[in-house]
């Protein structure tokens, strides 16, 4: 055997290891929430785009949902506008909402679409306003038991996935900014929606196989800060019990995972977006990474015995 053939063997083994997962996920919809360092680091952005295009060519139907907190804050600062937060949420005035819309749909989304389309005419950018994909009502912050008005921040009232389904059926990769139209009659404005929440709602609406949330930690820690052991898998009920004690930044991500698996999504995963190609490692390897949330054993749609996802 030549040296060249010998050194190529690990590549073949890697491809063979991926075969069961390729078979299992073929034709399935995967919703990926893009955020954290993966959104601002150039190498990680490039790796993310490669992963999403790989999923598409491997027979999956990826949908990308994104926010853009750091980019919004930077643009507000340039314009001399202050970023104000209450209960971890951005106070969004009408003026701020104009900036949010501009940054998400005109900057973050455009960059991501262009990265994906370096590999072919695949990605199509849209916001939750388009084709009435997402409608929202006003969300109020809860501060010490008091309901506080934080402006044009929305919680999703309804999802219409027809336009996304049409793009998926055409072989495209929808890239959705987390902006929603108002569900209130007579209100022509739009709402800024948490991207984790938007991704979970779309995953449920699409009947996705998996929701994947990229973040800046390894996963859900079992006993943070006393331990950095990551919980590899837990059920919806187990997660629900942990929610009150989680760090504020993890709450919307884990609430999104909980909502997804309780509304027909087979698995929801929180991944470390600081790891290049974390998406492929999670979907196509035996070990997987991050934390996976699964429905309770007695829940409708629970995977059959011996057919657990990676």
C-alpha positions in Angstrom: 0.0 0.0 0.0 1.4 3.4 -0.9 1.9 6.1 1.7 -0.6 8.3 -0.1 -3.4 5.6 0.1 -2.6 4.9 3.7 -2.8 8.5 4.8 -6.2 8.9 3.1 -7.8 6.1 5.1 -8.8 8.3 8.1 -10.9 10.4 5.6 -12.7 7.3 4.5 -13.4 6.2 8.1 -14.8 9.6 8.9 -17.1 9.5 5.9 -18.2 5.9 6.8 -18.9 7.1 10.4 -21.2 9.8 9.0 -23.2 7.3 6.9 -25.9 6.3 9.5 -26.5 10.0 10.3 -26.6 11.0 6.7 -29.2 8.3 6.1 -31.2 9.2 9.2 -31.3 13.0 8.5 -31.8 12.8 4.8 -34.7 15.1 3.7 -35.1 16.4 7.3 -35.4 20.1 8.2 -32.8 21.6 10.6 -33.3 25.1 12.0 -30.0 26.7 13.2 -29.8 29.8 15.3 -26.7 31.7 14.3 -25.1 33.8 17.1 -22.3 34.3 19.6 -18.7 34.3 18.5 -19.6 32.4 15.4 -21.3 35.6 14.2 -18.3 37.9 14.7 -15.2 35.8 14.2 -14.3 35.7 10.5 -12.9 32.1 10.5 -15.9 30.8 12.5 -18.3 32.6 10.1 -16.7 31.0 7.2 -16.8 27.5 8.9 -20.4 28.1 9.7 -21.3 28.8 6.1 -19.4 25.7 4.9 -21.3 23.6 7.5 -24.7 24.9 6.4 -23.9 24.3 2.7 -22.6 20.8 3.5 -25.9 20.0 5.2 -27.8 21.2 2.1 -25.6 19.0 -0.2 -25.8 16.1 2.2 -29.6 16.0 1.7 -30.8 18.0 4.7 -33.0 21.2 4.6 -31.2 23.8 6.7 -32.9 27.1 7.8 -30.8 29.8 9.4 -32.3 32.2 11.9 -30.2 35.1 13.3 -30.2 38.2 15.5 -27.3 40.6 15.8 -27.0 42.2 19.2 -23.3 43.3 19.0 -23.8 44.8 15.5 -27.0 46.6 16.6 -25.2 48.1 19.7 -22.2 49.2 17.5 -24.5 51.0 15.0 -26.5 52.7 17.8 -23.2 53.9 19.2 -22.2 55.3 15.8 -25.5 57.2 15.6 -25.1 58.5 19.2 -28.0 56.5 20.5 -27.7 54.7 23.8 -28.2 50.9 24.2 -30.5 50.4 27.2 -31.4 47.0 28.6 -34.0 46.0 31.1 -34.3 42.4 32.4 -31.7 41.4 29.8 -33.8 42.8 26.9 -33.0 45.7 24.7 -35.3 48.6 25.2 -36.5 49.2 21.6 -37.9 52.6 20.8 -39.3 53.3 17.3 -36.0 55.0 16.5 -34.0 52.1 17.8 -36.3 49.7 15.9 -35.4 51.4 12.6 -31.7 50.7 13.4 -32.5 47.1 14.4 -34.2 46.5 11.1 -31.5 48.1 9.1 -28.7 46.2 10.8 -30.4 42.8 10.8 -31.8 42.8 7.3 -29.3 45.1 5.6 -26.0 44.1 7.2 -25.9 40.8 9.2 -28.2 39.0 6.9 -26.5 40.3 3.7 -23.1 39.2 4.9 -24.4 35.7 5.9 -26.2 35.3 2.6 -23.1 36.3 0.7 -21.0 33.8 2.6 -23.4 31.0 1.9 -23.6 32.0 -1.8 -19.9 31.7 -2.3 -20.7 28.0 -2.6 -23.6 28.4 -5.1 -26.9 30.2 -5.6 -28.4 28.8 -2.5 -29.2 31.3 0.2 -32.2 33.6 0.2 -32.5 36.4 2.8 -35.8 37.3 4.4 -37.3 38.7 7.6 -40.2 37.6 9.7 -42.2 40.4 8.0 -42.0 38.7 4.6 -45.0 36.6 3.6 -46.3 37.0 7.2 -43.7 34.5 8.4 -43.8 35.7 12.0 -46.4 37.9 13.7 -45.8 39.2 17.2 -47.4 41.1 20.1 -45.7 43.4 22.5 -43.6 41.7 25.1 -43.3 43.3 28.6 -40.3 42.8 30.9 -40.9 41.5 34.4 -38.8 43.4 36.9 -39.4 42.5 40.5 -42.9 41.3 39.7 -43.7 44.6 37.9 -44.7 44.7 34.2 -42.4 47.1 32.4 -42.8 48.6 28.9 -39.6 48.1 26.8 -41.0 49.3 23.5 -41.0 47.4 20.2 -39.9 44.0 21.7 -42.2 41.2 20.6 -43.2 37.7 21.5 -44.4 35.5 18.7 -48.1 35.2 18.3 -48.2 33.1 15.1 -45.9 31.6 12.4 -46.7 31.0 8.7 -44.0 28.8 7.1 -45.4 28.6 3.6 -42.7 30.8 2.0 -39.9 29.0 3.8 -41.3 25.6 2.8 -41.4 26.8 -0.8 -37.8 27.9 -0.7 -36.7 24.6 0.9 -38.6 22.6 -1.8 -36.7 24.6 -4.4 -33.4 23.6 -2.8 -32.7 27.0 -1.3 -31.3 27.9 2.2 -33.6 30.5 3.9 -31.8 33.0 6.1 -34.3 34.7 8.4 -33.8 37.9 10.5 -35.7 37.8 13.8 -38.1 40.7 13.0 -41.8 40.2 13.1 -44.8 42.1 11.9 -47.3 43.2 14.4 -50.2 40.9 15.1 -52.3 43.8 16.3 -54.9 45.1 13.9 -54.1 48.6 12.8 -50.5 48.5 14.0 -48.3 48.7 10.9 -45.0 48.6 12.9 -42.7 45.7 13.5 -41.1 44.0 16.5 -37.7 43.0 17.5 -37.9 39.4 18.5 -35.3 37.4 20.5 -33.6 35.2 17.9 -33.6 32.1 20.1 -37.3 32.5 20.5 -37.8 33.0 16.8 -35.7 30.0 15.8 -37.7 27.8 18.2 -41.0 29.0 16.9 -40.0 28.4 13.3 -38.6 24.9 14.1 -41.9 24.0 15.6 -43.9 25.5 12.7 -41.8 23.7 10.2 -41.9 20.4 12.0 -38.1 20.3 12.1 -36.1 17.3 13.0 -33.7 19.4 15.0 -33.2 22.9 16.4 -29.6 23.9 16.9 -28.6 26.9 18.9 -25.1 28.2 18.7 -23.7 29.9 21.8 -20.5 30.8 23.5 -20.4 28.0 26.1 -19.8 24.3 25.7 -23.4 23.5 26.5 -25.6 23.4 29.6 -23.5 23.0 32.7 -24.6 20.5 35.4 -23.6 22.7 38.4 -22.2 26.0 37.2 -20.0 27.7 38.6 -19.0 24.8 40.9 -18.4 22.5 38.0 -17.8 22.8 34.2 -19.3 19.4 33.5 -21.7 19.6 30.6 -25.0 17.8 30.5 -24.9 15.8 27.3 -28.6 15.0 27.2 -31.8 15.7 29.2 -35.5 15.5 28.8 -38.0 18.4 28.6 -39.1 17.8 32.2 -35.6 17.7 33.5 -34.8 21.0 31.7 -37.9 22.6 33.0 -36.8 21.9 36.6 -33.4 23.5 35.9 -34.7 26.7 34.2 -35.2 28.9 37.3 -31.5 28.5 38.3 -29.9 29.2 34.9 -27.8 32.2 34.1 -29.9 34.9 32.4 -28.1 34.5 29.1 -28.9 30.8 28.9 -32.6 31.2 29.7 -34.0 32.2 26.3 -31.9 29.5 24.6 -33.1 26.7 26.9 -36.6 28.0 26.9 -36.5 27.9 23.1 -35.2 24.3 23.3 -38.0 23.4 25.7 -40.7 24.9 23.5 -39.3 23.2 20.4 -39.3 19.6 21.8 -42.7 20.1 23.3 -44.1 21.3 20.0 -43.0 18.5 17.7 -39.3 19.0 17.1 -37.5 15.8 17.6 -34.3 17.2 19.4 -33.0 20.6 20.4 -29.3 21.1 20.9 -27.1 23.9 22.3 -23.7 23.9 20.7 -20.4 25.7 21.3 -20.2 28.1 18.3 -16.5 28.8 19.2 -15.7 25.3 17.9 -15.1 25.3 14.2 -17.6 23.0 12.4 -19.5 22.3 15.6 -22.6 21.7 13.6 -21.1 18.8 11.6 -19.5 17.4 14.7 -22.9 17.3 16.4 -24.9 15.9 13.5 -22.5 13.5 11.8 -20.4 11.9 14.6 -21.1 9.3 17.2 -19.9 11.4 20.1 -21.7 14.7 19.4 -21.0 17.8 21.4 -23.0 20.2 23.5 -26.3 19.5 25.2 -29.2 17.8 23.6 -32.8 18.2 24.8 -35.3 15.4 23.9 -39.1 15.0 24.5 -40.2 13.2 27.6 -40.5 9.4 27.1 -44.3 9.5 27.1 -44.5 12.5 24.8 -46.1 12.2 21.4 -43.5 11.9 18.7 -40.8 10.4 21.0 -38.1 8.6 18.9 -38.6 4.9 18.7 -36.4 2.7 20.8 -33.0 2.3 19.3 -33.6 5.3 17.0 -32.2 8.1 19.2 -30.6 11.1 17.4 -26.9 11.7 17.7 
